[in-house]
Amino acid sequence: MAIVKYTRDPWRALETLNDELTGLLGAPLGAFPALGRSLSAPSLDVSEDESNIYVEADIPGIDGKDIDISLRHDNELTISAKKERQEEKKGKNYFRSERYYGEYYREVDLPKPVDASKIKATMKNGVLAITLPKKEIEKERQVRIRVE
């Protein structure tokens, strides 16, 4: 049996699949956030200045007390939350239901180690703002050698 080089482009196959699904659903697959997803990763911005790292995450419709923030190994930040679906009210006929319900989860590697004891977080208008103070880096010190 001869070995034959595979010449089909796998990316083209994915484009074709996406085109077929777009035709079937009437919109690109990305327009249906609830299809095949139980987790949503909130969009976020990470920035820094001389003394802090700042993380801002969009988590609309969730109360700040329902969000968990944890820090591992001084530089791995995890943001998670869960939004329960409200019971549908009797007598209402829904024509469209697009609001996201489920779990939010995002893990971020921070550029520098931070001091976990000084982290501050606030929630306003669906935006979670986290301030993470950087750890003090030990300054280089001179070691004297004692000659005997």
Secondary structure, DSSP 8 states (H G I E B T S, - for coil): ---------HHHHHHHHHHHHHHHHSS-GGG-TTTT-SEE---EEEEE-SSEEEEEEE-TT--GGGEEEEEETTTEEEEEEEE------TT---S------EEEEEEEE-SS-B-GGG-EEEEETTEEEEEEEB--------------
